[in-house]
Amino acid sequence: MKLLWLGLLLSVGLLTGCNTTAIKPIADDPYYAPIIPAPVPQNVIATGSLFNDRNLNSLYADVKARNVGDIIEVMLSERTQAKKKAASGSKKDNSFTLSPLTAMGKNVTINGNTIDLGLNQTSSFTGEADADQSNSLTGSISVNVIQVLTNGNLFVRGEKWITINNGDEFIRLTGMIRPQDISADNQIKSIKVANARIQYSGTGSFADTQKMGWLARFFNSSWWPL
């Protein structure tokens, strides 16, 4: 029996280690690589002029991102706070009494003992739970326009890695924005990014010390039968 439990624990540890390795973030992930727009082939007609209409910008044009490959700065201003409290209780009392059995005006006895029964039962339950969680994230990250949708909205994606001593910290962001929400200086607040996916984490020894070991995770998971 002990060998069976030991084999089970080792199997869970190996599976947990494999899962952790598979999702470990890496720098220069191809998924977050910047998009370089492909040049549109055009027939060049020699006119002898230095004027190039392909690089023409209007005098009234702004610097907002609008094309694939353009860069936009996302101002991170995330703050969430949640509180939850629940309490429940129940109580139940049961009482049952059976008087001595009689027959022909006399108590029925077995070995001189009357037949009677009394039962009292009381059960109670009280439960209480509290949850309090808050998160805050501020900063900025520059992302690339990955796709321009038919309605004009922009799908953006990007990451930023910072190496600090023995570990790396990274911020990743993907989402969809409206060109109307971009400010004149080519910035947008993260709260206006639709379907946003923001990751802020780290790698290295500092990040590893904050993670629970695979055996401790197993004992705290639903797989542990006790």
N, C-alpha and C positions, 0 to 999 in steps of 0.2 A: 504493500500500500504506500509506504514511504517513497519507494522508487517511482511509483506512478505519479505521485504529486510532484516529485522532483523533476520528472520528465515533462510534466505539464507546465511547470514554472519556467523551465528552460525554453520550451517551445514558444510560450508567450513572450519571453524576453527577446528571443531572436526575431519574432514577428514585429514586435514593437521597435526594435533597433532598425530593422529593414524599412519600416514605415517612416521612421525619423530621418533616415539617410535619404530616402526618396524625395522628401519634400524640403530638404535643406536648401535655403536660398543661396544663390551664387551670384557673384558680380558679373557684369556684362552678359546677363541672360539674353539670348537672342530674342525672346518675346518682348523685352523692353528696349531693344535696340532702336535708335532713331531712324525715322523714315527719310530716305533721300529721294525726292521726286525725280522720276525719270524725265529726261528732256523730251519735248514733243518734236518729232521730226518735221522739219519744214524745208521747203525748197528755197534755197538762197539765190536770190536774183541780184546779180552784180549791177549796181547803179552808180558806183563811184562815190556815194555819199557816206559820211560817217554816222548818219542818223540810223538808229536801230529801234524800230517800233516795239520789239519784243521786250525791251528794258524800259519802256516808257511808263512813268508814274505820273498820275494826275497831281496838279498843284494842290488839290483839295483832298487828296487821299490821306487816310490815317495809317497808323502803324499796327492796326489790329491784325491778329492772325486770322486768315481766311482760307488758306490753301493747304494741301497736304505737304507736310514737312515744315510748316511754320511753327515757331516756338511761342508759347504763351506761359506766363508766370501765374501759378495758382497760389493764392495766399491761404495757408492753412489756418483755420480758426474754428476748430472743432471742440465742442464742450457738451458733454452729456451727463445727466445725473438722474438716478432712479432710486426710489425707495419703495419698499413693499413690506407690509406687516400683516400677518394672518394669525388668527387665534380661533381655536375650536375646542369644544368640550361637550361631553355627554355623560349621563348618569342613568343607571337603570337598577331598580329594586324589584326583586321577585320574592314572594312569600307563599308557601304552600303548607297546609296543615291537614293531616288526616286523623280524625278523632278515633278513639278505640272502637274496634268493630264489636257489635253486639249481636246476639242471637238469643231469641226467646227471653229477652230481658236481662241477659247476662253477657258480660264481656267475653269475647273470644280470646282465649289464651293459648300460647304454645309454651309448654314446659313451665307453666305458671306465669308467663309474661304476656301482658296485653299487647295486642297488635295495633300500634299507632305509628304515625310518621309525621315528622316536622322538617321543613326545609326552608332555609332563608339564603338568599343570594343577592349580593350587591356588586355591581361592576361600574367603574367610572373610567373616563378617559379625558385627558387634557393635553392639547397640543398647541404649540406656539412657534412661529417662525418669523424671523426678521431678515431683511436684505437691504443693504445700502451700498450703492456703487456709483462712482463718479469718475469721469475721464476728461482729460484736457490735452489738446495738441495744437501748438502754434508754430508757425514758421512759414517757409515758402519752398516751392519746388517748380522747376521749369519742365514743361512737358511738350511733346510734339503732337501736332495734328496728324492723326493716323488716317482718318477718313472724313470726307465731306458728304453728308447724307443729302438725299434729294430735297429735303425740306430746308436745307441750309445749316442744320445743326452740325457740330463738329465733335467727332470722337477723338479723345486725346488719351495719351498714355506716356508715362515716363518714370524714371527712377533717379535717385541720388544716393551715392555711397560716400560715407565718411569713415576714414580709418583713424582710430583713436587707440594708441598704445597697443594692447594685446587683442583688440577686436575691431570689428567693423560694424557700423550702424548704417541702416539704409531706410529710405522712404520710397514707397512705390504708390503710384496713383493711376487709376484708369477711370474713365467716365465720359459723360456726354454733356456738352455745354451749348448754349445759344450765343450766337455772335452778338446779340443785343445786350447780353450781360457782361461783355468784355469792356473794361474801362478804356479811356483814351490812352493810357500809358500801357496798354496790352496786359492788363492784370484782371483776374477774376477771383472771387472768394470761393473757398471750397464748399460752402453751404449752397452754392448755386450750381454745383456739378451734379447732374442727374446720374442715378445708378452708380454712384461713386464707390470705388473700392480703394481704401487707403490702408497701407501697411506700414507700420513703423516698428522695427525690431532690430535685432543685432545678431552677430555671430562671434565666435571666439570664446575664450575662457570666461569672460564676464557674463556672457549670455548663458553659458552652460551651467554656471553655478546657480542660476535662478530656476533651472529646470528640475523637476522631480525625477528620480531614478525610475527605470522601467519596472523594478520590483515593487516600489512604493506605488507607482501608478496602477499596477495590477491589483494590489490589495485595496485600493480606493475605487476601483472600477466595478461595474455591474457583473463582471465575470467571477468575482470572488463570491463564493456561495454563502459566506457567513455575514 
